[in-house]
């Protein structure tokens, strides 16, 4: 006998194995994003839905860690000021985020207004626009607050560690024609 949450989590892990959200970086150091922006957002939503359906279960800690990692990379584009990792969605310069990414964030937020991630993404789209897509203190502050906003699992399931989600350089595509899977 296997608990229902573990069966459901194994399905998520099969999806993760078949189409990994994170892959080993070309340089062998760290990991890169392996899906398009819309796919990353949808994948993170699957983890969120799992956590909501199966709170305080055996799979909760692992699901929370993956949720945080995938959602954080979808939003931050792997950007890390401390390590010098540029934002994958950079526009005309390394401190400007490509405006094309906004449509994916807005589509996702509109399609998922009641989800935690949908609300976070909606807020992020607002911050991006107010900052004129330039990475500034407001965007940095938003990125630094993500971990707290992504907490869904119970206190029993979380470890208090965010993991090293910003290693490597993200190479996510925002314009491959991959629509939202709603």
C-alpha positions in Angstrom: 0.0 0.0 0.0 1.2 3.5 -0.9 -0.4 6.7 0.4 -2.4 8.7 -2.1 -0.1 11.7 -1.8 2.9 9.6 -2.6 1.2 8.2 -5.7 0.4 11.7 -6.8 3.9 12.9 -6.0 5.4 10.1 -8.0 3.4 11.3 -11.0 4.9 14.7 -10.6 8.4 13.1 -10.4 7.7 11.2 -13.6 6.8 14.5 -15.3 9.9 16.0 -13.9 12.0 13.1 -15.2 10.4 13.2 -18.6 10.7 17.0 -19.0 13.0 18.4 -16.3 12.4 21.9 -15.1 16.1 22.2 -14.2 19.0 20.7 -16.1 22.7 20.6 -15.5 24.4 23.7 -16.8 26.5 23.5 -19.9 29.6 24.4 -17.9 28.9 21.6 -15.4 28.4 24.1 -12.5 24.9 24.5 -11.2 21.7 24.0 -13.1 19.9 25.8 -15.8 16.2 26.2 -16.5 15.0 23.5 -18.9 11.5 24.7 -19.8 9.9 27.8 -21.3 8.5 30.5 -19.0 4.9 29.4 -19.4 5.9 25.8 -18.7 7.9 26.8 -15.6 4.9 28.6 -14.2 2.5 25.7 -15.0 4.9 23.3 -13.4 5.2 25.3 -10.2 1.4 25.5 -10.1 1.3 21.7 -10.2 3.5 21.6 -7.1 1.3 24.2 -5.4 -1.8 22.2 -6.2 -0.2 19.1 -4.8 0.7 20.9 -1.5 -2.9 22.2 -1.2 -4.4 18.8 -1.8 -2.0 16.9 0.4 -0.9 19.2 3.3 1.2 17.7 6.1 1.9 14.5 4.1 5.1 12.5 3.5 5.6 14.2 0.1 5.0 17.8 1.4 8.6 18.7 2.2 9.9 17.5 -1.2 7.0 19.1 -3.1 7.5 22.4 -1.2 11.2 22.5 -2.1 10.4 21.9 -5.8 7.6 24.4 -5.7 10.0 27.1 -4.3 12.8 26.2 -6.8 10.6 26.2 -9.9 8.5 29.2 -9.0 11.6 31.2 -7.9 13.4 30.5 -11.2 10.3 31.3 -13.2 10.0 34.7 -11.6 13.7 35.7 -11.1 15.0 34.2 -14.3 17.9 32.9 -12.3 19.1 36.4 -11.5 21.4 36.7 -8.6 23.2 40.0 -7.9 25.5 38.5 -5.4 26.9 35.8 -7.7 26.7 38.0 -10.8 24.2 35.7 -12.5 22.4 37.8 -15.1 18.6 37.7 -15.5 17.8 35.3 -18.3 15.0 37.6 -19.5 17.4 40.5 -19.9 16.4 43.1 -22.5 18.7 45.6 -24.2 21.1 45.5 -21.2 21.8 43.2 -18.3 19.9 45.4 -15.8 16.7 45.5 -17.9 14.1 42.6 -18.1 12.7 41.8 -21.6 9.2 43.2 -21.9 8.1 40.1 -23.8 8.2 38.1 -20.6 5.4 40.3 -19.2 2.7 38.8 -21.4 3.5 35.3 -19.9 3.3 36.6 -16.4 0.0 38.4 -17.1 -1.6 35.4 -18.9 -0.7 33.1 -16.0 -1.9 35.5 -13.3 -5.2 36.1 -15.2 -5.7 32.3 -15.6 -4.9 31.5 -12.0 -6.2 34.5 -9.9 -7.0 32.4 -6.8 -3.7 30.5 -6.6 -0.9 31.7 -4.4 1.5 31.7 -7.4 -1.0 33.5 -9.5 -1.2 36.3 -6.9 2.6 36.5 -6.6 3.0 36.6 -10.4 0.4 39.3 -10.7 2.2 41.4 -8.1 5.5 40.7 -9.9 4.0 42.0 -13.2 3.0 45.2 -11.4 6.4 45.7 -9.9 8.0 45.0 -13.3 5.9 47.6 -15.0 6.4 50.2 -12.2 10.2 49.7 -12.5 10.0 50.1 -16.2 11.5 46.6 -16.5 14.7 47.8 -14.9 16.2 45.7 -12.1 16.1 48.2 -9.2 15.7 48.1 -5.4 12.0 47.3 -5.8 12.6 44.2 -8.0 15.5 43.1 -5.7 13.2 43.4 -2.7 10.5 41.4 -4.5 13.0 38.7 -5.3 14.3 38.6 -1.7 10.7 38.2 -0.4 9.8 35.3 -2.6 10.8 32.6 -0.2 8.4 33.9 2.4 5.6 34.3 -0.1 6.0 30.8 -1.5 5.5 29.1 1.9 2.6 26.7 1.5 3.5 23.5 3.3 3.0 23.2 7.0 5.8 24.0 9.5 6.4 20.3 9.7 7.2 20.0 6.0 9.4 23.0 5.6 13.1 23.0 6.4 13.7 26.7 6.5 16.3 26.4 3.7 15.7 27.8 0.3 18.3 25.6 -1.3 20.6 27.0 -3.9 18.1 27.9 -6.6 20.0 30.6 -8.3 23.1 28.7 -9.4 24.0 28.4 -13.0 22.6 30.6 -15.7 19.1 30.4 -16.9 18.4 29.8 -20.5 14.6 29.9 -20.6 12.7 30.8 -23.7 10.0 33.3 -23.5 9.0 33.2 -27.2 8.9 29.7 -28.4 5.1 29.8 -29.0 4.4 27.7 -26.0 1.1 28.9 -24.8 -0.4 28.7 -21.4 -1.7 25.2 -20.7 -5.0 26.3 -19.0 
